[in-house]
Amino acid sequence: MKQLLVASLLAWVSSTALANATVGQPAPHFSATDTSGKTVSLADFKGKHVVLEWVNPGCPYVVKHYGAANMQGTQKEATAKGVVWLALNSTSADHGDYRPPAAMAQWMQSQKAAATATLMDADGKVGRAFGARTTPHLYIIDPKGVLVYAGGIDNKATANPADIATATNHVKVALNEALAGKPISQATTRPYGCSVKYGNGA
């Protein structure tokens, strides 16, 4: 457990070379292919709140939230309110954690995920544009295309599912505030998890 936490902190510190999408500014525009081969663009969802979730099934922190159905519950609560949820996998194709589109789709289905779409970003362009550092790393974009939240799913930076019960789910709080037209009380939090497995050429 201690090693996982150290790895999480190192991922946060060592990825400072990534771009940083700025809360309060327009989110980077992007297009990516989903697991069925369809091109999905952020522009497709203009006028809606959009959540971006960086995911890697090989990461213990991702397994924590999916194994306990916490991520799926957050997804379902969001999409039931008309929010678009896009899961992105920026794992490089040459990394051991990489899953091709069909396998990624199968994993999401096996987890009963409620994401609107799962996007493949093996070249890392979308992840680097946003500065995604960890899996999970979450972002919320408002209907005007402005980034209003960036950070972790909650405030318990561990891989222990037991900690979910006492955690504050930052994404739920931020979404509820955004949907109510209120300012986001914590618009930026520290993401935690495994480092995103970008390729060297990304």
C-alpha positions in Angstrom: 0.0 0.0 0.0 2.8 2.4 0.9 4.5 1.6 -2.4 1.3 2.4 -4.3 1.0 5.8 -2.6 4.6 6.6 -3.3 4.1 5.7 -7.0 1.1 7.9 -7.1 3.0 10.9 -5.7 5.9 10.3 -8.0 3.5 10.2 -11.0 2.2 13.6 -9.9 5.6 15.1 -9.5 7.3 13.6 -12.5 4.7 14.5 -15.1 5.2 18.3 -14.9 6.2 18.3 -18.6 2.6 17.7 -19.6 0.4 20.5 -20.8 -2.0 21.9 -18.2 -5.6 22.6 -19.2 -6.6 25.5 -17.0 -9.7 25.6 -14.9 -11.7 28.7 -15.9 -10.5 28.6 -19.5 -11.9 26.8 -22.6 -11.1 23.1 -22.6 -8.8 21.9 -25.4 -10.7 20.7 -28.4 -10.2 17.1 -29.3 -11.4 14.1 -31.4 -10.7 10.5 -30.7 -12.0 7.1 -31.8 -14.2 5.1 -29.5 -13.9 1.4 -28.9 -16.3 0.7 -31.8 -14.3 2.8 -34.3 -16.5 5.9 -34.2 -14.9 9.3 -34.1 -16.1 11.3 -31.1 -15.4 15.0 -30.7 -15.8 17.3 -27.7 -17.7 19.6 -30.0 -20.4 16.9 -30.4 -21.5 17.7 -26.9 -21.7 21.5 -27.0 -24.4 22.7 -24.6 -23.9 19.8 -22.2 -21.8 19.2 -19.1 -19.0 16.7 -20.0 -16.9 14.6 -17.6 -13.6 13.2 -18.8 -12.2 10.2 -16.9 -8.8 8.7 -17.5 -8.9 5.0 -17.1 -6.4 2.0 -17.2 -7.7 -1.4 -16.1 -4.2 -2.4 -15.1 -4.0 0.3 -12.4 -4.8 -0.7 -8.8 -6.4 2.7 -8.1 -8.8 2.2 -11.1 -9.5 -1.3 -9.8 -10.3 0.2 -6.4 -13.0 2.4 -7.8 -14.5 0.0 -10.4 -14.2 -3.1 -8.1 -16.3 -1.2 -5.5 -18.7 0.1 -8.1 -17.8 3.7 -7.0 -16.8 4.9 -10.5 -19.9 3.3 -12.1 -22.1 4.8 -9.5 -20.6 8.2 -10.1 -21.1 7.7 -13.9 -24.7 6.6 -13.5 -25.6 9.5 -11.3 -24.0 11.9 -13.7 -25.5 10.5 -16.9 -29.0 10.3 -15.3 -28.8 14.1 -15.0 -27.9 14.5 -18.7 -24.2 14.7 -18.3 -21.9 13.2 -20.9 -19.2 10.9 -19.5 -16.2 10.1 -21.6 -13.7 7.5 -20.4 -10.3 7.9 -22.1 -7.5 5.3 -22.2 -4.2 7.0 -23.0 -2.1 3.8 -22.4 0.5 3.5 -25.2 0.1 0.4 -27.5 3.6 -0.7 -26.5 2.9 -0.8 -22.8 1.9 -4.0 -21.0 -1.3 -2.4 -19.7 -2.5 -1.6 -23.2 -5.8 -3.2 -24.2 -6.9 -3.0 -27.9 -10.4 -1.4 -28.5 -12.4 -4.6 -28.4 -10.7 -5.8 -25.1 -11.2 -2.3 -23.6 -14.8 -2.4 -24.5 -15.2 -5.8 -23.0 -13.6 -4.8 -19.8 -15.8 -1.7 -19.4 -18.9 -3.9 -20.2 -17.7 -6.5 -17.6 -17.5 -3.7 -15.0 -21.0 -2.5 -15.9 -19.6 0.9 -16.6 -22.0 3.7 -17.5 -19.7 5.9 -19.5 -21.3 7.5 -22.6 -18.3 6.4 -24.6 -14.8 4.9 -24.1 -12.2 6.6 -26.2 -8.8 5.3 -27.3 -5.9 7.7 -27.0 -2.9 5.4 -27.5 -0.9 8.3 -29.1 -1.5 10.3 -25.9 -2.5 13.5 -27.7 -5.7 14.1 -25.7 -4.2 13.1 -22.4 -1.2 15.4 -23.0 -3.4 18.3 -24.1 -5.3 18.1 -20.8 -2.2 17.3 -18.7 -3.8 14.0 -17.5 -1.3 12.6 -15.0 -3.0 9.7 -13.3 -5.5 7.0 -13.7 -8.0 8.0 -12.6 -7.8 11.7 -13.4 -11.1 13.6 -13.9 -12.2 16.8 -15.6 -15.6 18.6 -15.9 -16.4 20.8 -18.8 -19.4 23.1 -18.7 -22.0 23.6 -21.6 -19.9 26.6 -22.8 -16.8 24.4 -23.2 -15.1 25.9 -20.2 -13.1 23.6 -17.9 -14.6 23.9 -14.4 -13.0 21.0 -12.5 -9.8 19.1 -12.7 -8.5 16.6 -10.2 -9.2 13.4 -8.3 -12.4 11.5 -7.9 -12.2 11.9 -4.1 -10.0 13.0 -1.2 -8.7 9.5 -0.1 -5.5 9.0 -2.1 -5.2 5.2 -1.4 -5.9 2.0 -3.3 -8.0 0.6 -0.5 -11.7 0.3 -1.4 -12.6 0.6 2.3 -11.7 4.2 2.2 -14.4 5.1 -0.3 -17.1 5.0 2.4 -15.5 8.0 4.2 -14.3 9.9 1.2 -15.7 13.1 -0.2 -16.5 12.5 -3.9 -15.1 15.7 -5.5 -16.7 14.9 -8.9 -20.2 14.4 -7.5 -19.9 17.6 -5.5 -18.6 19.7 -8.4 -21.2 18.3 -10.8 -24.0 19.1 -8.4 -22.8 22.6 -8.0 -22.3 23.1 -11.7 -25.7 21.7 -12.6 -27.2 24.1 -10.0 -25.4 27.0 -11.5 -23.3 27.5 -8.5 -19.5 28.2 -8.4 -17.4 25.1 -7.9 -16.3 25.1 -4.3 -13.2 23.0 -5.1 -12.4 23.5 -8.7 -8.9 21.9 -8.5 -7.9 19.0 -6.4 -4.9 16.6 -6.5 -5.4 13.6 -8.7 -4.0 10.3 -7.5 -3.4 6.9 -9.0 -1.0 5.3 -11.4 0.9 7.4 -13.9 -0.7 7.6 -17.3 1.3 5.2 -19.5 2.2 7.5 -22.3 4.4 6.4 -25.2 7.8 8.1 -25.7 6.6 9.6 -28.9 3.4 11.0 -27.6 
